[in-house]
């Protein structure tokens, strides 16, 4: 019984000696700048069809805008800047005047799900074709 008590005391002291400084360091760290930003992380998908309910997504990208632009979106920095300017309103992304698209009807559906500045976002829109989709805004839907 004495050996059991001795081993328990040794293990307890060892755990305190090893883990104590680690726990104290974790508690003493100041808040990181990333914790000052509301989360903005989105998943954007695109596929051909008339509605999100009837398509299989053909492409999906991630877009995180806080604290810095990142994700698999090919133009994350400009897409985040564009969304900030539109205050996260995807309908406010106007069609560019410098793009000419055909009137071909080959519907493309874009969906956006995630969080924008701490608020839940769920958006879908059907565009007449790929060119029309890519012409809305400069880079958000261009993936």
Secondary structure, DSSP 4 states (H G I P E B T S, - for coil): -HHHHHHHHHHHHHHHHHHHHHHHHHHHSPPPGGGGS---EEEEEEEESSSTTT---SEEEEEE-SSS-BSS-TTHHHHHHHHHHTTT-GGG-PBPTT---------EEEEEEEEETTEEEEEEEEESSHHHHHHBTTTTT--
